[in-house]
């Protein structure tokens, strides 16, 4: 099953809307689901770990191998944050 949440909000409501999207994403993980990795993510290192699970280390290695200059994320996606490898 898949569903999308695409809020159309004013800038004054953006902070609240992003907070609600975070909570919705957390609920998805609590019931064993996964997020579709597109659009706004707002992931920190613990959320990346939860998303990739046991394959987190492997995904980081692939990222370093296939995109060593971070061309594909250029800081937008920070799944290397807090990396201790």
N, C-alpha and C positions, 0 to 999 in steps of 0.2 A: 504494500500500500504506500502511496506517496501523497503528500499534500504540500501546498505552498502557501506562505503568508507573504503577501506583497502590500504592506501598508502604504497608503498615500497620506502623508501627514505634513503639516507645516513645520518649519524649522523650530518653532517654539515647542512643538510636541515631539521632536526627534529623539531627545534623550529618553523620554518615557517609552517611546515606541521601541527603541533599541534594547532597553531593559526588558521589555515584555518579550521581544524576540529571543533574548538570551534565556529567559525562563522557559519559553516554549521549547527551545533546543535542549535544555537540561531535562525536560520531561521526556523528550524523545529518547534520550540516552537511558533514562531510568526504566523505560519499558523495553529496553534492548534494541532500540532502533539506531540509526545512523543519520547524520546530516548529509545532505547533498552539498558538496563543496563548491558552491558558486555564490556569487553575490557577497553580501556583507557577512563576515564570519565572527569577528570579535574573539577569536580563540587565543588563549594564552597557552603556555606549555602544558599545563595540566589538562586542558581541553583537547589539545592535540594527542596527548597520551591516552586519554579516554577514547578518542576517535579511532586511533590506530591500534590500540591495545598492545598485544604481544609483538606486533610487527613495527612498532615505533622506531626501533633502532635500524631495522632494515630499510624503512622508508627514508630515514635521514641519510643513510648510506647511498641510496639511489639518487636522492636529491644532490648530494655532493658530487656523485659521479656524472650524472646526466646534465646538471646545471651548476657547474662549479663557480660560475660568476654571478649566480642569482639573477640571471636575466629574466627568468619566468616569474619571479615573485618580486624582485627588487624592493624588498622591505614590506610589501603589502601583507604577505603571508609570513608570519613569524613563527614557524614551527620549530626553528632551531633555538629559540629563546630558552635560556637556562640549560642549554645542552652541556653535559659534563663528559663528553667523549674525547 
